[in-house]
Amino acid sequence: MSEDLPIVCTLQPGDLNARAAELLPGLAAQAASRQSIEGGCRLQFVATTDILQTIFKVTDAERQCCRFLRFVVTVEPGGRPISLDITGPVGTSEFLAALIDGA
């Protein structure tokens, strides 16, 4: 479970900075909105095929370096926004805020 994993990114700071556009900071920059939720944050996007592909590409990369994160993608009918909930153990909200706002 994610509660047993440390809240740490395994990327070196230089790698994280170099890859920020293709990781969560870059994805968050494309979000139409962002809100805090219990244990993390929710990003909402205009529903397009391109953004859905980007969400899956970024979550695949992030799950490898931030193993404590949990990702839930919700695709609503009728072209309504796509939501990405990113959560984890206690401290994840602060980690995400620093990661996304620090980009």
Order of alpha helices (4+ residues) and beta strands (2+ residues): alpha-alpha-beta-beta-alpha-beta-beta-alpha
